[in-house]
Amino acid sequence: MLDKKKIKEKLEKERDMLLGELRDMGKLDPDTGEWEATPEEISSPQSDQNDMADRFEDFEARSSMIKTLEPRLNMILKALKGINRESFGKCEVCKKDIEAARLEANPAARTCKKHLEK
């Protein structure tokens, strides 16, 4: 039997971790609902070209990481929203139960192993 309480706890823990990481790298745009990278604070009033290049690289890295974390957060939020539905834990393709090991590894999984790539 599917332990929804345990799955919900795992989802909430991952959600909180992802939100913390996203807040460290950017901010949520209230108009679009999307995360945007924010540049690192300038530590000295005068920056040379190397400092500016480092800031640009850091900003690009933050942007890239946000593009990775944001979709995962959205998957987690969707799973939390639907956890009390009867269809939770069922494959979206074949409607059979998602393997317990798969849900253990990825509580936001929406398909069984057979339909993983779909």
LINBELZI-V414744 format. One record per residue. N is the residue number from 1. RES is the residue in three letters. SS is DSSP state (h for helix, s for strand, l for the rest). PSI is psi in radians with two decimals (none if undefined). OMEGA is omega in degrees with one decimal (NA if undefined). Layout:
BEGIN
{{N:RES:SS:PSI:OMEGA} {N:RES:SS:PSI:OMEGA}}
END
This chain:
BEGIN
{{1:MET:l:2.49:-177.5} {2:LEU:l:2.14:179.1} {3:ASP:l:1.51:-175.5} {4:LYS:h:-0.54:179.1} {5:LYS:h:-0.80:179.5} {6:LYS:h:-0.74:179.0} {7:ILE:h:-0.74:179.3} {8:LYS:h:-0.74:178.3} {9:GLU:h:-0.74:178.5} {10:LYS:h:-0.75:179.3} {11:LEU:h:-0.77:-179.7} {12:GLU:h:-0.68:178.3} {13:LYS:h:-0.78:178.9} {14:GLU:h:-0.69:177.2} {15:ARG:h:-0.84:-178.6} {16:ASP:h:-0.69:178.7} {17:MET:h:-0.81:-179.9} {18:LEU:h:-0.75:178.3} {19:LEU:h:-0.71:177.7} {20:GLY:h:-0.79:179.3} {21:GLU:h:-0.73:179.8} {22:LEU:h:-0.70:178.7} {23:ARG:h:-0.54:178.3} {24:ASP:h:-0.43:-174.7} {25:MET:h:-0.26:-175.0} {26:GLY:s:-2.78:179.2} {27:LYS:s:2.71:179.6} {28:LEU:s:2.17:177.2} {29:ASP:l:2.00:-176.5} {30:PRO:l:-0.43:-179.1} {31:ASP:l:-0.72:-177.2} {32:THR:l:-0.36:-176.0} {33:GLY:l:0.24:-179.5} {34:GLU:l:2.67:177.9} {35:TRP:s:2.45:177.9} {36:GLU:s:2.41:177.8} {37:ALA:s:2.56:174.1} {38:THR:l:2.49:179.5} {39:PRO:l:2.70:177.0} {40:GLU:l:2.54:178.4} {41:GLU:l:2.49:176.9} {42:ILE:l:2.20:-176.6} {43:SER:l:-0.40:178.9} {44:SER:l:2.63:-176.7} {45:PRO:l:-0.51:-179.5} {46:GLN:l:2.22:179.3} {47:SER:l:2.37:175.7} {48:ASP:l:-3.12:-176.8} {49:GLN:h:-0.62:179.0} {50:ASN:h:-0.73:177.9} {51:ASP:h:-0.75:-179.7} {52:MET:h:-0.70:178.1} {53:ALA:h:-0.73:178.0} {54:ASP:h:-0.74:178.9} {55:ARG:h:-0.71:179.3} {56:PHE:h:-0.77:178.3} {57:GLU:h:-0.73:178.9} {58:ASP:h:-0.74:179.6} {59:PHE:h:-0.73:178.3} {60:GLU:h:-0.71:178.6} {61:ALA:h:-0.72:177.7} {62:ARG:h:-0.77:180.0} {63:SER:h:-0.77:-179.9} {64:SER:h:-0.76:-179.4} {65:MET:h:-0.67:178.1} {66:ILE:h:-0.69:179.1} {67:LYS:h:-0.39:177.1} {68:THR:h:-0.77:-174.1} {69:LEU:h:-0.63:-174.9} {70:GLU:h:-0.79:177.6} {71:PRO:h:-0.64:178.2} {72:ARG:h:-0.76:177.5} {73:LEU:h:-0.75:179.7} {74:ASN:h:-0.65:176.2} {75:MET:h:-0.74:179.5} {76:ILE:h:-0.81:-179.5} {77:LEU:h:-0.68:178.0} {78:LYS:h:-0.73:179.3} {79:ALA:h:-0.74:178.7} {80:LEU:h:-0.68:179.9} {81:LYS:h:-0.62:-176.0} {82:GLY:h:0.12:-173.1} {83:ILE:l:-0.48:-178.6} {84:ASN:l:0.01:177.8} {85:ARG:l:2.65:179.0} {86:GLU:l:-0.49:-177.5} {87:SER:l:-0.12:179.9} {88:PHE:l:2.34:-179.2} {89:GLY:l:0.06:176.9} {90:LYS:s:2.49:178.5} {91:CYS:l:2.30:179.3} {92:GLU:l:-0.29:-178.5} {93:VAL:l:-1.01:-173.7} {94:CYS:l:-0.13:177.8} {95:LYS:l:0.16:176.5} {96:LYS:l:2.89:178.9} {97:ASP:s:2.39:172.7} {98:ILE:l:2.41:-178.4} {99:GLU:l:2.43:-178.9} {100:ALA:h:-0.71:179.7} {101:ALA:h:-0.64:178.5} {102:ARG:h:-0.77:178.1} {103:LEU:h:-0.55:176.8} {104:GLU:h:-0.76:-179.4} {105:ALA:h:-0.62:-177.8} {106:ASN:l:1.55:-176.0} {107:PRO:l:-0.19:177.3} {108:ALA:l:0.15:-178.4} {109:ALA:l:2.44:-178.9} {110:ARG:l:-0.11:179.2} {111:THR:l:2.80:174.2} {112:CYS:l:3.03:-179.5} {113:LYS:h:-0.64:-178.5} {114:LYS:h:-0.61:-176.8} {115:HIS:h:0.43:-177.0} {116:LEU:l:-0.69:-175.2} {117:GLU:l:-0.10:-175.0} {118:LYS:l:none:NA}}
END
